[in-house]
């Protein structure tokens, strides 16, 4: 018997990283030494205090039961306390915080919670594919992709956004471009959304991955007419733990909690307890703890080597102030460039996979040691 996908599932475009994985696997099967600059998955270990906390908490039978889809009160308290230290924002842990299974599910479920069939979702192009694909298609919504432009420093221009949209996604520090913003920009976007009755969804997963003295702001610093998504994945090298949080307007948090209550039973308690230890590494001044700043120093060195090397090869590359991505114009259709690199045993991410307006650009991560980056640059040369 043959089983047919639902119509909405058929409409989903192939997930970019799945296609890259298939291409990479084929090359490896041929015996090639592949250097992967594709998916943004940290290669550095989770800080030791977090691992030790997880080992301790998973051994406690009290942590073997279901959690809540809203998250453990103790972690919500820790998130609220961290927002106070890091951003100077007062947050109610009971009504303005929800623990999530990483940030990806919450980015999807917020649309499930508030968007009706036929309503409009605004997504940046280039942008994280979940904004324009799953969030739109599974709600039978209409997606308007607003192009980000190099000449505007890859900042979403609300002047180009359609009025009357139900939801708008924005993401800074930005994946894939590495672009950054300040609080004034976030206030402008939040004011526009408030004036137009649009829900402002801010993806702040890279807030702690910053360089050269830059510190990324929170959208809540501009006001609470929004919902912000954060993640332990990139900050603490915890991608496989699937732990994140949503913070913002109590109505938006309530809707997300109600949706999640029908879908999941929360992150494992022992993972949440490890998350409390992670946030507790921050001091009262809100600055990066040594465990995180040491990792960022490693990424910073790699970033410098990769950018300098690409410039020597003739590419016009800006030094990113945040994220662990390097974004540049490759001078040809991005999938053609990607295919050429895979032939050399190098995996890069074609910009067109993040949106049509990113054609001609590619993204590389700095999740490889310096010596491997230098080897990759030699192959590219």
C-alpha positions as CSV (number, residue, x, y, z in Angstrom):
1,X,0.0,0.0,0.0
2,X,1.2,3.5,-0.8
3,X,0.7,6.4,1.6
4,X,0.3,9.9,0.3
5,X,1.6,13.0,2.2
6,X,-1.0,15.6,3.1
7,X,-1.3,18.5,0.7
8,X,0.4,20.9,3.2
9,X,3.3,18.6,3.6
10,X,3.7,18.4,-0.2
11,X,3.9,22.2,-0.3
12,X,6.9,22.3,2.1
13,X,10.1,22.9,0.1
14,X,13.0,20.5,0.8
15,X,14.8,21.5,4.0
16,X,18.0,23.0,2.8
17,X,20.3,21.2,5.3
18,X,18.8,17.8,4.5
19,X,19.8,18.3,0.8
20,X,23.3,19.4,1.9
21,X,23.6,16.4,4.1
22,X,22.7,14.1,1.2
23,X,25.3,15.8,-1.1
24,X,27.9,15.6,1.7
25,X,27.2,11.9,2.4
26,X,27.6,11.0,-1.2
27,X,31.0,12.7,-1.3
28,X,32.1,11.0,1.9
29,X,30.9,7.6,0.5
30,X,33.4,8.2,-2.3
31,X,36.2,8.4,0.2
32,X,36.6,12.2,0.2
33,X,37.9,14.1,3.3
34,X,35.1,16.6,3.7
35,X,35.4,19.8,5.6
36,X,32.0,21.0,6.7
37,X,31.2,24.7,6.9
38,X,27.5,24.1,6.3
39,X,25.2,23.7,9.2
40,X,25.6,26.0,12.2
41,X,26.3,23.3,14.9
42,X,29.0,24.3,17.4
43,X,32.0,21.9,17.4
44,X,33.2,23.1,20.9
45,X,32.1,21.1,24.0
46,X,29.3,22.2,26.4
47,X,31.0,23.9,29.4
48,X,31.9,21.5,32.1
49,X,29.7,22.9,34.9
50,X,26.6,22.4,32.7
51,X,27.6,18.8,31.9
52,X,28.3,18.0,35.5
53,X,24.9,19.5,36.5
54,X,23.2,17.3,33.8
55,X,25.0,14.2,35.1
56,X,23.9,15.0,38.6
57,X,20.3,15.8,37.8
58,X,19.7,12.9,35.5
59,X,20.6,10.5,38.4
60,X,17.9,12.0,40.5
61,X,14.6,10.1,40.2
62,X,12.7,13.3,41.0
63,X,13.7,14.5,37.5
64,X,12.4,11.4,35.6
65,X,8.8,12.5,35.4
66,X,7.0,14.7,32.9
67,X,7.7,18.4,33.1
68,X,5.2,21.1,32.1
69,X,4.9,22.4,28.5
70,X,5.4,25.8,30.1
71,X,8.7,24.7,31.7
72,X,9.8,24.2,35.3
73,X,9.2,27.2,37.5
74,X,12.8,27.2,38.6
75,X,14.0,27.6,35.0
76,X,11.5,30.3,34.3
77,X,12.7,32.1,37.4
78,X,16.3,31.8,36.1
79,X,15.4,33.1,32.7
80,X,13.7,36.1,34.2
81,X,16.6,36.8,36.5
82,X,19.0,36.5,33.5
83,X,17.0,39.0,31.5
84,X,17.3,41.4,34.4
85,X,21.1,41.0,34.6
86,X,21.8,40.8,30.9
87,X,19.3,43.3,29.4
88,X,18.1,45.3,32.4
89,X,14.5,44.2,31.6
90,X,12.1,43.1,34.4
91,X,10.2,40.0,33.4
92,X,7.4,38.1,35.2
93,X,8.5,34.4,35.2
94,X,4.9,33.2,35.5
95,X,3.2,35.1,32.8
96,X,6.0,36.4,30.5
97,X,8.3,33.3,30.1
98,X,7.8,29.9,28.5
99,X,10.5,27.2,28.3
100,X,10.7,25.7,24.8
101,X,12.3,22.7,23.1
102,X,15.0,24.9,21.5
103,X,13.8,28.0,19.7
104,X,12.8,26.3,16.5
105,X,9.6,24.8,17.8
106,X,8.5,28.0,19.4
107,X,9.1,30.0,16.2
108,X,6.7,27.5,14.5
109,X,4.2,27.2,17.3
110,X,3.7,31.0,17.8
111,X,2.3,31.0,14.3
112,X,0.1,28.0,15.1
113,X,-1.2,30.0,18.1
114,X,-2.2,33.2,16.4
115,X,-2.2,33.0,12.6
116,X,-5.5,32.1,10.8
117,X,-5.9,30.8,7.3
118,X,-5.4,33.5,4.7
119,X,-3.6,35.9,7.0
120,X,-0.2,37.3,6.1
121,X,3.2,36.5,7.7
122,X,6.1,38.7,6.9
123,X,9.5,36.9,6.6
124,X,12.9,38.3,5.9
125,X,14.7,37.1,2.7
126,X,17.3,35.7,3.3
127,X,16.0,34.2,6.6
128,X,15.7,31.1,8.6
129,X,13.5,28.8,6.4
130,X,11.0,28.1,9.3
131,X,9.7,31.6,9.1
132,X,8.5,31.4,5.5
133,X,7.9,27.7,5.0
134,X,6.5,25.7,7.9
135,X,5.0,28.6,9.9
136,X,3.2,29.8,6.8
137,X,2.1,26.5,5.1
138,X,0.9,24.7,8.1
139,X,-1.4,27.7,9.0
140,X,-2.6,28.1,5.4
141,X,-1.3,31.7,5.6
142,X,0.2,34.0,3.0
143,X,3.9,34.7,3.3
144,X,5.4,38.0,2.0
145,X,9.1,37.8,1.8
146,X,10.7,41.2,2.3
147,X,14.3,41.3,0.9
148,X,17.2,42.2,3.1
149,X,19.8,44.3,1.2
150,X,23.5,44.7,1.5
151,X,23.2,48.4,1.0
152,X,20.9,48.6,4.0
153,X,23.3,46.5,6.1
154,X,20.9,43.5,5.8
155,X,18.3,45.2,8.1
156,X,14.6,44.6,7.4
157,X,13.0,47.8,6.2
158,X,9.5,48.0,7.6
159,X,8.8,50.6,5.0
160,X,8.8,47.7,2.5
161,X,6.4,45.6,4.6
162,X,2.7,45.2,3.8
163,X,0.4,46.8,6.3
164,X,-2.2,44.6,7.9
165,X,0.0,41.5,8.3
166,X,-0.7,39.3,11.3
167,X,2.9,38.4,12.1
168,X,6.4,39.6,11.4
169,X,9.6,37.7,12.0
170,X,13.0,39.4,12.5
171,X,16.3,38.0,13.5
172,X,19.4,39.8,14.8
173,X,22.2,39.0,15.1
174,X,21.2,37.6,11.8
175,X,21.3,34.1,10.3
176,X,22.7,33.9,7.6
177,X,24.2,37.3,7.1
178,X,25.8,37.9,10.5
179,X,24.2,41.4,10.5
180,X,23.5,43.2,13.8
181,X,21.2,46.0,15.0
182,X,20.7,48.3,18.0
183,X,17.8,49.1,20.3
184,X,16.7,52.1,18.2
185,X,16.2,49.8,15.3
186,X,14.2,47.3,17.4
187,X,12.0,50.1,18.7
188,X,11.3,51.3,15.1
189,X,10.2,47.8,14.1
190,X,8.1,47.3,17.3
191,X,6.4,50.7,16.9
192,X,5.6,49.8,13.3
193,X,4.1,46.4,14.4
194,X,2.1,48.1,17.1
195,X,0.7,50.7,14.8
196,X,-0.3,48.0,12.2
197,X,-1.7,45.4,14.6
198,X,1.2,43.0,13.7
199,X,2.7,40.5,16.1
200,X,6.5,41.1,16.3
201,X,8.4,37.8,16.7
202,X,12.1,38.4,17.4
203,X,14.5,35.5,17.0
204,X,17.5,36.3,19.3
205,X,19.2,33.0,19.3
206,X,22.6,34.5,18.7
207,X,22.5,37.3,21.3
208,X,25.6,36.1,23.1
209,X,27.7,35.3,20.0
210,X,29.2,38.7,19.6
211,X,32.7,40.1,18.9
212,X,34.8,43.3,19.1
213,X,32.9,44.8,22.1
214,X,29.4,44.6,20.5
215,X,26.6,43.3,22.8
216,X,23.4,42.4,21.1
217,X,20.2,43.9,22.6
218,X,16.9,42.3,23.4
219,X,13.7,43.4,21.7
220,X,12.2,43.7,25.2
221,X,14.5,46.7,25.8
222,X,12.4,48.5,23.2
223,X,9.1,47.4,24.9
224,X,7.0,44.3,25.6
225,X,4.7,44.4,22.5
226,X,6.6,41.4,21.1
227,X,7.7,37.9,21.7
228,X,11.4,37.0,21.8
229,X,12.9,33.6,21.3
230,X,16.2,32.6,22.8
231,X,18.2,29.4,22.9
232,X,20.9,27.6,24.9
233,X,22.1,25.9,21.7
234,X,24.6,28.5,20.4
235,X,25.5,30.3,23.7
236,X,26.4,27.2,25.6
237,X,27.1,24.7,22.8
238,X,23.9,22.8,23.7
239,X,22.3,22.2,20.3
240,X,21.5,18.5,21.1
241,X,19.9,19.4,24.4
242,X,16.9,21.1,22.7
243,X,16.4,23.8,25.3
244,X,15.2,27.4,24.7
245,X,12.8,30.0,26.0
246,X,10.2,32.6,24.8
247,X,9.8,35.9,26.6
248,X,7.4,38.7,26.0
249,X,3.9,40.0,26.1
250,X,1.8,37.9,28.4
251,X,-1.0,37.3,25.8
252,X,1.6,36.0,23.3
253,X,3.2,33.8,26.0
254,X,-0.3,32.5,27.0
255,X,-1.1,31.5,23.5
256,X,2.2,29.7,23.0
257,X,1.7,27.8,26.3
258,X,-1.8,26.8,25.3
259,X,-0.5,25.5,21.9
260,X,2.4,23.7,23.5
261,X,0.0,22.1,26.1
262,X,-1.6,20.1,23.2
263,X,1.7,19.2,21.6
264,X,4.5,18.5,24.1
265,X,5.1,17.8,27.8
266,X,8.1,20.0,28.1
267,X,11.8,19.6,28.0
268,X,13.3,16.9,30.3
269,X,13.6,18.2,33.9
270,X,17.2,17.2,34.1
271,X,18.0,19.3,31.0
272,X,16.1,22.2,32.4
273,X,18.1,21.9,35.7
274,X,21.3,22.1,33.6
275,X,19.9,25.2,31.9
276,X,19.6,26.9,35.3
277,X,23.3,26.2,36.0
278,X,24.1,27.6,32.5
279,X,22.4,30.9,33.1
280,X,23.8,31.0,36.6
281,X,27.3,31.3,35.1
282,X,26.6,34.9,34.4
283,X,27.5,37.4,37.1
284,X,25.4,40.3,38.3
285,X,27.0,42.6,35.6
286,X,25.4,40.5,32.9
287,X,28.7,40.1,31.0
288,X,29.7,36.8,29.3
289,X,31.0,34.3,31.8
290,X,34.5,32.9,31.2
291,X,33.1,29.6,29.9
292,X,31.3,31.4,27.1
293,X,33.8,34.2,26.4
294,X,36.6,31.6,26.0
295,X,34.5,29.9,23.3
296,X,33.9,33.2,21.6
297,X,37.6,33.9,21.6
298,X,38.1,30.6,19.6
299,X,35.3,31.6,17.2
300,X,36.8,35.1,16.8
301,X,40.2,33.7,15.8
302,X,38.7,31.4,13.3
303,X,36.5,34.2,11.9
304,X,39.6,36.3,11.4
305,X,41.5,33.5,9.6
306,X,38.5,32.7,7.3
307,X,37.7,36.3,6.4
308,X,41.4,37.2,5.8
309,X,41.8,34.1,3.6
310,X,38.7,34.8,1.6
311,X,39.8,38.4,1.0
312,X,43.1,37.2,-0.3
313,X,41.2,35.0,-2.7
314,X,39.5,38.1,-4.0
315,X,36.1,38.0,-2.2
316,X,34.6,41.1,-0.7
317,X,33.8,40.0,2.8
318,X,32.7,42.0,5.8
319,X,34.0,41.0,9.2
320,X,30.9,39.9,11.1
321,X,30.4,41.5,14.6
322,X,28.2,38.5,15.7
323,X,27.2,34.9,15.0
324,X,29.6,32.3,13.8
325,X,28.7,32.8,10.2
326,X,30.7,34.5,7.4
327,X,28.5,35.7,4.5
328,X,29.8,36.9,1.1
329,X,29.1,37.3,-2.6
330,X,30.5,34.3,-4.4
331,X,30.3,35.8,-7.8
332,X,28.1,33.2,-9.4
333,X,24.8,31.3,-8.7
334,X,25.1,30.1,-5.1
335,X,24.2,26.5,-5.8
336,X,26.8,26.4,-8.6
337,X,29.4,27.6,-6.1
338,X,28.3,25.1,-3.5
339,X,28.6,22.3,-6.1
340,X,32.1,23.4,-7.0
341,X,33.1,23.4,-3.3
342,X,31.6,20.0,-2.6
343,X,33.7,18.6,-5.5
344,X,36.7,19.9,-3.5
345,X,35.4,18.3,-0.3
346,X,34.1,21.5,1.2
347,X,30.5,22.1,2.4
348,X,29.2,25.7,2.3
349,X,25.6,26.8,2.4
350,X,24.1,28.5,-0.7
351,X,22.4,31.8,0.0
352,X,19.4,31.0,-2.2
353,X,18.4,28.3,0.3
354,X,17.5,31.2,2.7
355,X,15.5,33.1,0.1
356,X,15.6,34.1,-3.5
357,X,17.0,37.6,-2.8
358,X,20.2,36.0,-1.5
359,X,21.1,34.5,-4.8
360,X,24.8,34.8,-5.4
361,X,25.8,34.7,-1.7
362,X,27.0,31.8,0.4
363,X,27.3,31.2,4.1
364,X,30.2,29.6,5.9
365,X,30.4,28.7,9.6
366,X,33.5,28.9,11.7
367,X,32.9,25.5,13.4
368,X,36.2,24.1,12.2
369,X,39.6,24.4,13.8
370,X,42.0,27.0,12.4
371,X,44.2,24.4,10.6
372,X,41.1,22.9,8.8
373,X,40.1,26.4,7.8
374,X,43.5,27.1,6.3
375,X,43.3,23.7,4.5
376,X,39.9,24.7,3.1
377,X,41.2,28.0,1.9
378,X,44.0,26.2,0.0
379,X,41.5,23.9,-1.7
380,X,39.4,27.0,-2.6
381,X,42.5,28.7,-4.1
